[in-house]
Amino acid sequence: MKIGVTCYPTVGGSGILATRLGVEFAKRGHEVHFITYERPFAIQGGDPENVHVHLVSVLEYPLFKYPPYTIALASEMFRVSEQQDLDVLHVHYSIPHSTAAHLARQMSGVPYVVTLHGSDVTILGSDPSYLPVNTHTIEEADAVTAVSRFMANEAYSRLGLKKKISVIPNFVDADAFAPIPCSENGLRNARDVVITHISNFRPVKRVHDLVYAMKMVSRKAPGARLMLVGDGPDRISVERLVKRLGIEKHVMLTGFRSDVANVLNCSDVVVLCSETESAPLTLLEGMSSGLPVVATNVGGIPEIVEDGVNGFLVQSKNPEAIAERILDLNADPKLGRRLGEAARKTVLERYTAEKVVGQYLEIYERVTNG
Ligand code: GMT
């Protein structure tokens, strides 16, 4: 099959997921054409076999306060559809991709599939500035998928969608993220628990809550370490809070790391304290690495984490609750190992490429034959 894929190439989990998915299709012999404004981050090193990248160019003009990216994208989708004889276009994150795909289908006849990921529904998609067109072009798609049941329900209630939405979960490379002994001496020798948080430091991630929790943890577990991996709008204020609370020696802000699997192998627990989240990849990566997770009971998280079985769910905006669970794990390493083993099992049963990729291919088969 010849598949066109559009996503945000360099920011956010939706782009990472879309790129991983494209690479998995290519491994299975399909031809994949990414249509994006930059080379997707996960294939910076070059095109794997069967993968091609088509960059969208947007002509600037003094008259334009807002360059019309959607037209440029639709034009490139149309061009690639015709030149490569695509069977299907798959767009990740509906704004503005479903609108561009709708235009491209009108011109080329190529069906399109939309995957809903997060704020394209919960924040932006329901804003009046986007709602009518975004909802219309999702409703008109040949198939719609969402990365969690939560996301599908949000689309029905916030966008008023009527169309059937297939829930297909996100996935992780369970070989790349596997339980392997730590190779970083500094961390391996930590006397207490090593906690890792990975995010884009957007306000929705509420990283400050974790810093407050860490202050409480450090009082009872003076050898505990928190690794804050990633970067984004809240990074500077998080760094200031760490200093204000006087916990610099407990918290390391690492910035972006290309060796996330290695960081996880040197950790004891992954923490995510977002106020909403549809299907976070960082939890899947931690769980796949055999780690217990402490995560807020919001959005699609309870579809992945079962409290007390493969991790802990805590109330959002509650640093005390986060600290309490981290301290439980610190006090009882056996508990951490039991939850971590169950977490790995959850991933192997439900969130690997083998379990997920075929579900998308079935949808492509359906829309191309129908
Ligand atoms: O919707 C967003 O805020 C951004 C989006 C992205 O592109 O990273 O994140 C969403 O999609 C990811 C991939 O499916 C999910 O892992 C994230 O949970 C989801 N973010 C939110 O729901 C806040």
Boltz pocket constraint, residues with backbone or C-beta under 6 A from the ligand:
constraints:
  - pocket:
      binder: B
      contacts: [[A, 8], [A, 11], [A, 12], [A, 13], [A, 14], [A, 15], [A, 17], [A, 93], [A, 116], [A, 117], [A, 118], [A, 119], [A, 120], [A, 147], [A, 170], [A, 204], [A, 276], [A, 277], [A, 278], [A, 279], [A, 280], [A, 281]]
      max_distance: 6.0
